[in-house]
């Protein structure tokens, strides 16, 4: 602590008056103060090869060679700010483990089973059959939570945005072996006047909120935004001063709740195309 501020932490004991020379974690703003220190000290590494939340820090590397360089860089910075690590709380070369209540694996990131162990270990209710089925379904959903992955540098990513009556949502995905795997989920509850916004405005709010929360991804990757509404004409100024252009190009994605061969998928897309075109036309006019 700054010497002149030590007296502000004074407290009485049976043996006299004492003051803290180092900031104690019991103070109200201690956590936020320490987080600012970490953010400032490791600003060049956070998001690149370090993730940090207050005093929990993890080095992330893609190879053993990178790991040694990343550890050396972190130790150099710790030495520069006169900080030490607790030997009992550190480990190196870990391919899988828990960090901030998440399970970090080679394949990606999943919610730690320890977080919902109390739910999965519960016995289903024996009174109502409907409650029993709902309970089983909830356990199935928890046990099949998706694995989040880190994107490949410079690769094109996809973002789906949706809006309901009460919230807006966005999911960022990467395409791996013809499958789209989630990278990040973003959600926001609508409040006040936002509950009365039209669907188009709520979708734009979802995009803006996601762009702010996921700024690093937007800065490092081209991102294709997919939705079922014509938000492009709202975000861009029309070229024709008397109205919108006669033709526009839209990209859309379909979700089939059944297994379909390539030809069947093409037929379904062909059938849905005119319907989407009519909806787009209605939204513009």
N, C-alpha and C positions, 0 to 999 in steps of 0.2 A: 504494500500500500504506500501511497505518497505519505511522507513523514508527517506533513501538516494535517493529514486526515486521520491519523491513527487515534487521536483523542476522541473522534466521533464514534469510535467503536468501544469506548470504555465501558466496563462493567465491574460490579462490586462482588467480592467474595469474602469469606471469613478471614482471609489473610491479607486483604488489601484491594487496591484498585488496579485492574489490568486493562491493557489495550492490545488489539491485534496488530501485528507487524505485517502479516499477510492476510489477504482477503479471505474470510471464512465462507464456506459454501452455505452456511446457515442464513446469511443475509439475503434479503428479498431479491436484489438485482445481481447477486453473485454469478448466477448461471449465465445471464445475458452478458455481463461484463467479461466473463471468461470466454464466451463464444465470440465476442468481438475481437479479443486477443488472438484466438485461434484463426479467425477469418483473416485478420490482418497479417499474421505471421506466416500463414501458409496460403496466401492469396494466389501465388503462382502455381500451386500444386493441387488445390481443391478442385475437384471435377476432372482433373487430368490423371493423377495417379494417387490421390488421397481423397477419402471421404471422412468428414469429421462432424461430430455432434457433441458439443461441449467437451468433455474429457474422453469420449470414445472416438478413437481414430483407427482407420484401417487403410493400409497401403494396397492398392490393386495393380497387378502387373499381369501381362499376357505371356511372359516367358521367364525362365530362371535368370537369364542375362539381364532382362529389364528389372527384375525384382531386386537384384543387387544394386543396380544404379539408383532405383527408386528409394531403397533403404538408405543408401549413402546420402542422397539428396535431403531426405528427411532428417537424418542425424546432423547434417551440416546446419540445417535451419534450427534445430533444437539447440545446438551449441551456440548459434548466433544470438538466440534470445535467452540463453541461460536457463533452459528447461531440462528436466530429467524424466525418464520413464520408469515406471515401477516394474522391476524385473519379474515379479510374480504375476503380472497381468499382461504380459506380451508374449507373442508366439510368432514364428516365422515359417514360411513355406507351407502355409495351410491352403489346401485345395478346396476344402469345404468346412463351413462352420457357421455359428450364429453371430450376427452383428446387428445391434439395434433391433432386436426381436424379429429379425429376418434370417432365413437360411440362405447363405451365399454358397452357390455351387459353381462348378465348372460350366454347367449348361446355362446358368442364369441365376435369378433371385426369386425365391418363393417366401410366402409368409411362413414363419416358423410354426411347426406343429405344436410347439409348447404354448402358443397363444390360444389355440382352440382345443387343447387337450381336454380341458374340463367339459367341453360340449360333446366331443366325440366319445368320451368315456361314460356319458350319461346313459342310463337305461331309458328306452322309449316309454311314453305314458301308456297306462293300461286301461284308461277310462274311455276315451273317445277314439274311434277308428280314424276319423279325419285328422286328428291331432297326431296320431301315430304315423300316418302317411306323410304329413308335413314335416314331422321330426326326422324321418328317414331321408326325405328329400333334402332337408337342410344339411344333414351330415354328409350326403353324397356331394353336394355342392362345395362344402368346405374341404372335403378330401380331394377334390379335383380342381382346386384353385390353379390358375395358369402360372407358368414360370415366366418371369420377366427376363429379358435379355438386354445386353448392351449392343447398340448399333455399330455397324462397320463404318469406319471413317469415310465420309463423302458419298455414302450410298443414299439413293432415293428412299424416303420413308413415306408411309401412308398414315393419314389421320382421318378417323371417322368422328363426326360430331352429331349429337342428337339433342333434342330439347323436349321436355315434357311440361306438364302444367306446374310442376314444383321445382325442377332442377334442370341444369344443362350439363352435358357430359361430353367428354372427348377421350379417345383412346389412340395412342400413337403406336404404330406397328412397323415391323421390318419383315420383309419377305425372304424366307429361307426355304429352299427346296420346294417351291410352289405352295408353301403354306405361310400364312401371315401370323407372326408371333408378337405378342404385346411387349412394348417397351415401358410404357407409362400410362397410367389412368389419371384423369383429371375430372373433378366434379364440383359443382357449385350449386347451393340451394338458392332459389329465387326468393327475394324479399321485397316487401312494400309494393311500389309501383311496377316492379319488374314482373310481378305475377300477371299483369295486364298487357304485357308486351305481345305483339304478334309473333307468330312462329319464326318468321324470317329474322326479326330483330333478336330473338332469343338465340338462334343459331349463330348469328354474328357475335353475340355476347360470348357464346361458348368458344368460338374461335379466338376472340381477343383474350379471353381468360386463359385459354390453353397456351397461346403465344407468349403471354407474360410468364406463366408458370414454367414453361418449357423453352425459355429463351435460348438456352445453350444449344438445344437441338435445332431450333429454327436458324440459328446462326451458322451451324456446322453442316446442315444437310438441306438438300432440296426436299420439300414436303408437299405431297399431293393430298389435298383436302377433299374428302368425299362425303356427300350428304344427299338427301332426297329432295332438297329445295333449291331453287335458283338464286343462291346468294351472290353469285358473281356480279349480276347487274346492279345490285345494291352497293357493292363495294367499289365499283368502277364507274367513272363518268361515261355516259353514252356518247358515241362518236357522232351520231345523228342528232342535231339540236332539236328536231321536231319529234323525236321518239327513238325507240330502240331499233337496232339493225334488224333487217328482215330475217337473217339467219344467225344462229349461234351454235357453238359446239359445246356439248356437255359430256362429262365423264360420270358414269354411274356404276355402282356395284350391286350385285344381287346375291342374296343369301338363300341357298336352297336347304330346306329341312329334310332332304332325302338324298340318297346317293344317286349321282347322275353321271353318265358317260359324257365325253366331250361333245358329241353330236346332240345329245339331249340338252345339255347346257346351252348350246348355241341356239337351239329351237326355242327354249324358254326365254332367252335374251331377246330373240327376234319378236316374240309375242308381247313381251313387256315393253319393248321399245316405243311403239305408238302410244301406249298408255302414258308413259313417262313424258313423251313429247307433248301430249295434250295437257298434262298437269303443268309442265313448264310454260306453255303458252298461256294458260289461265293465270299463272302466277305473275307473268310479265304484264298482261293486259289490265 
